[in-house]
Amino acid sequence: MKSIKYANRIDKIEKSELRKIFDKAPSKSINLGLGEIQFPTPKIISDKAIDVIKQQNIRYTPNAGLPDLQKAITNYYNIKLNGNVCVTTGAEEAIFASLFSFVNPGDEVLIANPTYIAYKTIIKMLDAIVVEFDLNPELGFKLNQNDFSSKITSKTKVLLLNNPSNPTGKCFSEDEVNFMISKCIDNNILIIVDEIYRELFIKYKPMSFLEKRGKIIVISGLSKSHCMSGWRIGWAASIDPDLIKPIIVSHQYICTCAPHISQEIAVTALSRKGMIAQNKIRKELIANRDFVLDQFKHFLPDISVLKNTSSPYLFFNVAVDDITFTNEMLKQGLIVMPGSIFGSNGKQWIRLNYALNKKKLAKGIDIIKSININNI
């Protein structure tokens, strides 16, 4: 019997390099690779979930999300609720639904090099064109303004950013933000900003792009900030409700609505008590970060570490092939991510996620310390 041919669009995508690395890791490997906060979900959130289950009334919600959650999200950004929020099944669905709603085949979408690996694949799934602009690794991944300007054409439809950045853990400076927004306003370009790591700041909470003028959609969620990756709650929000209307329509046909139980507990997560619990997560991450930086300073002084402004990633330069380094770590039972999977400017860099139990973290760092990089 003849096989059924896949849709043409699936020929352009495959399992991500990140997942491929994770899949080939030996069992019981220490995971400093995947982008997940490996701490328990705060008790206040788990207790709320139990209360919701006991109500025995878990049903569909409005497509855009529970009104109380929409209100909590707009309160979080200090903006008015006016049909300008769509609650989604995680931030990744919000990214997909947003691009699906605005990008046509042949449109160009600007993304940073390096940046979150899913962006490029989603753009290709929509038959749009990926255009990368440089974040200069020799200058701490600072925006190359001349390169950014040169990449804008009459076909540029969207600027898709990750701020704070995955994989670098850094935020754009205010001057860089203002420069990009000005260029987008001048060229009628929609800005979509993934702010999923905003609450995991080290010292200063970064501003949200919703504080700026322009055609801007902000994506976020609770997977990182509240250790709620499995609860699948994200959102798209804007000052302009016209930018959210098509996303709500797309979202309706992608998954109808985000899970009711998760939306109920999200209201608690965004409450004052929920944000107090979140701050404990942030402080635990900072303690882990300080531990790793201290280990590198004393035992790996020749390795250059990019000082992050947001958890949970440290980006460090091994001065050898990053894929080879990653494979060597896998042989030793440690998962890290090669920087080149996030873009060509990530070559020779490694992304390390320190958001896990301190004891396991220490074992992972010991493995890195035991390797003679000069022999790789």
C-alpha positions in Angstrom: 0.0 0.0 0.0 1.3 3.4 -0.9 2.2 5.8 1.9 0.3 9.0 2.4 2.4 12.0 1.5 3.0 14.5 4.2 1.8 18.1 3.7 4.4 20.2 1.9 4.8 22.5 4.9 6.0 19.6 7.1 9.0 19.1 4.8 10.4 22.4 6.2 10.3 21.4 9.8 11.8 18.7 12.0 12.3 18.1 15.7 14.4 20.9 17.1 18.2 20.5 17.6 17.6 21.1 21.3 15.2 18.1 21.6 17.5 16.0 19.5 20.3 16.6 22.0 18.0 15.9 24.9 16.8 12.7 23.3 20.3 11.2 22.8 21.4 12.0 26.4 22.2 9.0 28.6 19.5 8.1 31.1 19.9 10.0 34.5 21.9 12.7 32.8 22.0 16.0 34.7 19.8 18.5 32.8 21.4 21.9 32.5 20.0 22.1 29.0 16.2 22.4 28.6 14.7 25.8 29.2 12.6 24.8 32.2 12.6 26.0 35.9 13.1 22.7 37.6 11.7 23.8 41.0 8.3 22.7 42.5 5.2 24.8 41.6 4.5 27.1 44.6 2.1 25.6 47.2 -0.3 28.5 46.9 -0.8 27.6 43.3 -1.1 23.8 43.8 -3.6 24.4 46.7 -5.7 26.6 44.4 -5.8 23.8 41.8 -7.1 21.4 44.3 -9.9 23.9 45.3 -10.9 24.3 41.6 -11.0 20.5 41.1 -13.3 20.1 44.1 -15.7 22.6 42.6 -16.4 20.0 39.8 -17.2 22.7 37.3 -14.2 22.7 35.0 -15.5 23.6 31.5 -14.8 25.7 28.4 -14.1 29.3 29.0 -14.5 32.3 26.6 -12.1 32.0 23.8 -10.1 35.0 25.0 -9.9 33.6 28.5 -11.7 34.0 31.9 -12.7 37.6 32.4 -11.0 37.6 35.9 -7.7 36.4 34.3 -7.9 39.0 31.5 -8.3 41.6 34.1 -5.4 40.3 36.2 -3.2 40.4 33.1 -4.1 44.0 32.3 -3.6 44.9 35.9 -0.1 43.3 35.7 0.8 45.7 32.9 -1.1 48.6 34.4 -3.3 49.0 31.3 -7.0 49.1 30.7 -8.9 46.0 29.7 -10.7 46.6 26.4 -10.6 43.4 24.4 -6.8 43.6 24.3 -5.9 40.2 25.9 -6.0 36.6 24.6 -5.2 33.9 27.1 -3.4 31.0 25.3 -2.2 27.5 25.9 1.3 28.6 26.9 3.4 31.5 25.4 4.4 29.3 22.5 0.8 29.1 21.3 0.6 32.9 21.7 3.6 33.3 19.4 2.2 30.9 16.8 -1.3 32.5 16.9 0.1 36.0 16.6 2.3 35.2 13.6 -0.5 33.1 12.1 -2.8 36.1 12.4 -0.5 38.7 10.7 2.1 37.0 8.5 1.4 36.0 4.9 3.5 33.8 2.6 6.5 35.8 1.4 6.4 38.3 4.2 9.7 38.9 6.0 10.0 38.5 9.7 13.0 40.0 11.5 14.6 38.0 14.3 17.8 38.4 16.3 20.9 36.2 15.8 21.0 34.5 18.3 17.5 34.0 19.6 14.9 31.3 20.7 15.0 28.5 18.2 11.3 28.0 17.7 10.8 31.4 16.0 12.6 30.4 12.8 10.6 27.2 12.5 7.2 28.8 13.1 8.0 31.5 10.5 8.9 28.8 8.0 5.7 26.9 8.7 3.8 30.0 7.6 5.8 30.2 4.3 7.2 33.5 5.5 10.9 34.5 5.2 13.3 34.6 8.1 15.6 37.6 8.2 18.2 37.7 10.9 19.9 40.8 12.3 23.1 40.7 14.3 23.7 40.8 18.0 27.4 41.2 18.1 29.1 38.5 20.3 32.4 40.5 20.5 30.5 43.4 22.1 28.4 41.3 24.6 25.7 40.7 22.0 24.9 44.3 21.5 22.5 45.3 18.7 24.3 46.1 15.5 22.2 49.1 14.5 23.6 49.4 11.0 22.9 45.7 10.3 19.4 46.0 11.7 18.5 49.0 9.5 19.9 47.3 6.4 17.7 44.2 6.9 14.4 46.2 6.7 12.8 46.0 3.3 9.4 46.7 1.8 8.5 43.1 2.6 9.3 43.4 6.3 6.0 42.7 8.2 7.1 41.8 11.8 9.9 42.3 14.2 9.9 39.3 16.6 12.0 39.8 19.7 12.8 37.9 22.9 13.4 40.3 25.8 15.0 39.2 28.1 16.9 37.0 25.6 17.0 33.2 25.4 19.8 32.2 25.1 21.9 35.1 26.3 19.9 36.0 29.4 20.3 39.7 28.6 17.9 42.6 27.9 18.1 45.1 25.2 19.2 48.5 26.5 16.7 51.4 26.4 18.6 53.0 23.6 18.5 49.8 21.6 14.7 49.4 22.3 14.0 53.0 21.2 16.1 52.6 18.1 14.2 49.5 17.0 10.8 50.9 17.8 11.6 54.1 15.9 12.6 52.1 12.8 9.5 50.0 13.0 7.2 53.0 13.3 8.9 54.6 10.3 8.4 51.4 8.2 5.0 50.3 9.5 6.3 47.1 11.1 4.4 45.2 13.7 6.5 44.4 16.9 5.9 41.1 18.7 7.9 40.8 21.9 8.2 37.6 23.9 8.7 38.7 27.6 8.4 35.3 29.2 11.6 35.8 31.3 10.7 39.3 32.5 10.0 38.4 36.1 13.2 36.4 36.6 15.4 39.6 36.7 18.6 39.7 38.6 18.6 43.3 39.9 16.3 45.5 38.0 12.9 44.5 36.5 13.0 45.3 32.8 10.4 47.5 31.4 7.6 45.9 29.3 7.4 47.0 25.6 3.8 47.9 26.4 5.2 50.9 28.1 6.3 52.1 24.6 4.4 53.6 21.7 4.0 51.8 18.4 2.2 48.7 17.0 3.2 46.3 19.7 2.0 42.9 20.9 3.6 41.4 24.1 3.7 37.7 24.7 4.2 36.2 28.1 3.0 33.5 30.5 3.6 31.7 33.8 5.8 28.8 32.8 9.0 30.4 33.8 8.1 32.9 36.4 5.9 30.6 38.5 7.4 27.2 37.7 4.1 26.4 35.8 5.4 25.0 32.5 3.0 22.0 32.7 0.0 24.1 33.3 0.3 25.8 29.9 -0.8 29.3 30.5 0.3 32.2 28.3 -1.1 35.3 26.7 -0.9 37.9 24.0 -1.6 41.5 25.1 -1.6 44.9 23.5 -2.7 48.5 24.1 -4.5 48.3 20.8 -7.4 45.8 20.8 -7.4 45.6 17.0 -4.1 43.8 17.2 -5.6 41.1 19.5 -8.9 40.6 17.7 -7.5 38.3 15.0 -5.4 36.4 17.5 -8.5 35.5 19.5 -10.1 34.2 16.3 -7.1 32.1 15.4 -6.8 30.9 19.0 -10.4 29.7 18.9 -9.7 27.3 16.0 -6.2 26.2 17.4 -7.4 25.1 20.8 -10.8 26.7 21.6 -9.5 28.0 25.0 -6.7 27.5 27.4 -7.4 24.9 30.2 -10.0 26.2 32.6 -8.3 24.9 35.7 -5.0 26.5 34.7 -6.7 29.8 34.0 -8.3 29.7 37.5 -4.9 29.2 39.2 -3.3 31.8 37.0 -5.5 34.4 38.6 -4.0 33.3 41.9 -0.5 33.3 40.5 -0.9 37.0 39.4 -2.3 38.0 42.8 -0.3 39.7 45.5 0.3 36.5 47.3 1.1 34.7 44.1 3.8 37.3 43.2 5.3 36.9 46.7 5.7 33.2 45.9 7.2 34.1 42.6 9.7 36.3 44.1 11.0 33.4 46.2 11.6 31.5 43.0 13.5 34.5 41.6 15.7 34.7 44.7 16.5 31.0 44.6 17.6 31.4 41.0 19.9 34.3 41.9 21.5 32.1 44.6 22.1 29.4 42.0 23.5 31.9 39.6 25.9 33.3 42.2 27.1 29.7 42.9 27.8 29.0 39.3 29.6 32.3 38.7 31.7 31.6 41.8 32.6 28.1 40.5 33.6 29.5 37.1 35.6 32.3 38.6 37.7 30.0 40.8 37.9 26.8 38.8 37.3 27.9 35.1 38.9 31.4 35.0 39.8 31.2 31.3 36.2 30.7 30.2 34.4 33.9 29.3 30.9 34.2 30.9 28.4 36.7 29.6 26.8 38.4 32.7 23.1 37.9 32.4 20.5 40.4 33.6 17.7 37.7 33.8 17.6 34.1 34.9 17.9 31.2 34.3 20.6 31.1 31.6 24.3 31.7 31.6 26.0 31.9 28.2 29.7 31.1 28.2 32.4 30.9 25.5 34.4 27.7 25.3 36.6 28.9 22.4 36.2 25.5 20.7 33.4 24.0 18.6 30.2 24.2 20.7 28.7 21.1 19.1 31.7 19.0 19.9 31.8 20.4 23.5 28.1 19.5 24.0 28.6 16.0 22.7 31.6 15.6 25.1 29.4 16.7 28.0 26.7 14.2 26.9 29.3 11.4 27.2 29.8 12.5 30.8 26.1 12.6 31.6 25.6 16.3 31.4 23.1 18.1 29.1 24.0 21.7 28.0 23.0 23.5 24.8 25.4 24.6 22.0 25.0 28.3 21.2 25.0 27.7 17.4 21.5 26.2 17.5 20.2 29.6 18.4 22.0 31.3 15.5 25.4 31.5 13.9 26.5 34.3 16.3 26.2 31.6 19.1 29.1 29.5 17.7 31.6 28.5 20.4 29.1 29.6 23.1 27.2 27.3 25.5 23.8 27.9 27.2 23.6 26.6 30.7 20.3 26.5 32.7 21.0 26.7 36.4 17.3 26.4 37.5 17.5 23.1 39.4 18.3 21.6 42.7 21.6 22.9 44.0 23.0 19.5 44.6 22.4 18.4 41.0 23.7 21.8 39.8 26.9 21.3 41.7 27.4 17.8 40.2 26.8 19.3 36.7 29.4 22.1 37.3 31.9 19.4 38.6 31.6 17.7 35.2 32.4 20.8 33.3 35.4 21.5 35.7 36.7 17.9 35.0 36.9 18.4 31.3 40.1 19.6 29.7 38.7 21.9 27.0 42.1 22.1 25.2 41.7 18.4 24.4 38.3 18.7 22.8 
